[in-house]
Amino acid sequence: MVEILNAMIQASSQDLSVTFITDKNTLFAGVADVTAWLGVGVFFVGVGGQDDNVTQVHMSRVVGQARQLRQVSRSVAVVVVSDDPAFLTTFAKWSQRERLLVCSTRLVVLSRLPLHRLHHLRKTLSMTNSMLIVLNTSSCPPGFLDGTQLTVARVPMPIYVTKVVDDPEAPGRKRIIILSPEVTLLEVIAEALNFHFTFVAPNDGAWGAKRSDGSWSGMIGMTQQEEADIGLGPFVISLERATAVDFAYPILFASARILGGRGQGEVDPWSLLLPLGPLVWVGILVTLMAVLAALQLLAHCLPLNASHWKRLFINSANCVRLLLQQVMLHVLSSTS
């Protein structure tokens, strides 16, 4: 067993962290050598014998701790070692409930049980990047490698094309084919992981939003409540949604923009007045008149060598320069 795990570690990247989950009743030869690897965590789950509640409690705690290790690791492989069918069933249940296995997680199950006693793992193995290693077993019984049937939640989208064709497996019956990038990708994944799927639509026709009571609507709600195994997007990834479900790697980045007509350019000589409203311009003119009156009164009180009309012209020009933010060139000087 250790030789198999060593080969898996050597074939993986150096950034791989390995999490072992096993029961105390299973012989785990060479565990001391395994713990000497860098980035390895070993979790033992107490098995309660006839008391299934003990196993459930221990498994929930261990899976929660393993999930915390997965969240702080760059790449994770989860290795489950057990010869107990109840233990493996409990792991499959809690790994899905606690979202231990995401799309980037690798799962390896090692057991000496015959294949016909591992049927309860079919769904978990079909939905994950996984490997089943059975030691000292006979040939595979008929039907074990048949694809698992999964339920895929999907909101009908009118922008995609649908085709109605004859069903080759049932003469006289029609089959609906949806032509979209998401469905094509799902078909490729189904063929690679050996599962079949059927589409179901949420009753509210929504992608998924959090309600006031904390529950979720739409496809996210169906996936969270295990009414569907997979939700087929496209989904907008958000932090709030990530607390309810696990997203696969993004396959499309889209941006939305608002477009408007450009129109034709028009030359308006009075366009300089458009940035400000009429009341603002009235206030500016009144302020300039007040400044001009103050300058005239100040020039009248000072002994300046300039006539009344000349002082009025210079002060008016200075007020216009001030409005247009121009340099003040003319300054009245007193007579020597």
Secondary structure, DSSP 8 states (H G I E B T S, - for coil): -HHHHHHHHHHS-TTEEEEEEEETTS--TTHHHHHTSTTEEEEEE---TT-HHHHHHHHHHHHHHHHHHHHT-SEEEEEEE-S-HHHHHHHHHHHHHTT---TT-EEEEEE-S-GGG-GGGHHHHHSSEEEEEESS-----TTTTS-EEEEEE----TTSEEEEEE-TTSTT-EEEEEE-HHHHHHHHHHHHHTEEEEEE--TT--S--B-TTS-B-HHHHHHHTTS-SEE-S-----HHHHTTS-----------------------TTGGGTTS-HHHHHHHHHHHHHHHHHHHHHHHHS-BSS-HHHHHHHHHHHHHHHHTT--------B--
